[in-house]
Amino acid sequence: MKCFVTGASGFIGSHLVRELLARKHRVKALVRPGSDQHGLAGLDVELVTGDVSDTKLLRPRNGWVRLVLPLRGELPSVAAGLQTDVCHKRGRHI
């Protein structure tokens, strides 16, 4: 299955990416610019640099993504002018 993981550079996200790869899934991973990506080093994963608030980045292209796994820490309510509940709703409806 083709999976897209947000929050992939975090502790849980990097472990999820490893598990998906171990189960022979293809993974695209959203990572923030400047984030610590050591948990993804050496993995056969396509990194997408950006922010979860960028809906253009999150839209599946050409049907590539079959499953979106939105993992990320809580955002301050001022982040990108969005409140956390709005980010969760957007993540579910892309």
C-alpha positions as CSV (number, residue, x, y, z in Angstrom):
1,M,0.0,0.0,0.0
2,K,1.1,3.6,-0.6
3,C,1.2,5.5,2.6
4,F,1.7,9.2,3.5
5,V,2.8,9.9,7.1
6,T,2.7,13.3,8.6
7,G,4.9,13.9,11.7
8,A,7.2,11.2,10.3
9,S,10.4,12.7,11.9
10,G,9.0,12.4,15.4
11,F,9.5,9.5,17.7
12,I,6.2,7.7,16.9
13,G,6.2,8.7,13.3
14,S,9.7,7.3,12.6
15,H,8.8,4.0,14.2
16,L,5.6,3.8,12.2
17,V,7.5,4.5,9.0
18,R,9.9,1.6,9.9
19,E,7.0,-0.7,10.6
20,L,5.3,0.2,7.3
21,L,8.5,-0.4,5.3
22,A,9.0,-3.7,7.1
23,R,5.5,-4.7,5.9
24,K,6.5,-3.8,2.4
25,H,4.5,-0.6,2.1
26,R,5.8,2.4,0.1
27,V,6.0,5.5,2.2
28,K,6.1,9.3,1.7
29,A,7.0,11.1,4.8
30,L,6.1,14.8,5.6
31,V,8.9,16.5,7.6
32,R,9.2,20.1,8.7
33,P,12.0,22.2,7.3
34,G,14.9,21.9,9.7
35,S,13.5,19.1,11.7
36,D,15.7,16.4,13.1
37,Q,15.4,13.5,10.7
38,H,17.9,11.1,12.2
39,G,15.1,8.6,12.9
40,L,14.5,8.3,9.1
41,A,18.2,8.1,8.1
42,G,19.0,5.3,5.7
43,L,15.3,4.3,5.1
44,D,13.8,3.8,1.6
45,V,11.3,6.6,2.1
46,E,10.4,9.7,0.0
47,L,10.8,12.8,2.2
48,V,8.4,15.7,1.5
49,T,9.5,18.9,3.3
50,G,6.7,21.1,4.4
51,D,4.0,21.8,7.0
52,V,0.8,20.1,7.7
53,S,-1.1,23.4,7.3
54,D,-0.1,23.4,3.6
55,T,-3.2,21.7,2.0
56,K,-1.6,21.7,-1.4
57,L,1.3,19.6,-0.1
58,L,-1.2,17.1,1.5
59,R,-3.3,16.5,-1.6
60,P,-2.7,13.1,-3.1
61,R,-1.2,13.4,-6.6
62,N,-2.3,11.0,-9.3
63,G,-3.8,8.6,-6.9
64,W,-0.4,7.8,-5.4
65,V,-1.5,7.8,-1.7
66,R,-4.0,5.2,-0.5
67,L,-3.6,5.8,3.2
68,V,-2.8,9.0,5.1
69,L,-1.5,8.6,8.7
70,P,-1.5,12.0,10.4
71,L,1.0,11.9,13.2
72,R,2.3,15.1,14.7
73,G,2.6,16.8,18.0
74,E,0.2,19.5,19.1
75,L,0.6,22.7,17.3
76,P,0.3,26.0,19.1
77,S,-3.0,27.6,18.2
78,V,-1.2,30.4,16.5
79,A,0.8,28.1,14.2
80,A,-0.1,29.1,10.6
81,G,-3.2,30.7,12.0
82,L,-4.9,27.4,12.5
83,Q,-6.3,25.8,15.6
84,T,-5.4,22.2,16.4
85,D,-8.9,20.9,15.7
86,V,-8.9,22.6,12.3
87,C,-5.6,20.8,11.4
88,H,-7.1,17.5,12.4
89,K,-10.2,18.1,10.3
90,R,-8.1,19.1,7.3
91,G,-5.9,16.0,7.8
92,R,-8.9,13.8,7.6
93,H,-10.5,15.4,4.6
94,I,-7.7,15.7,2.0
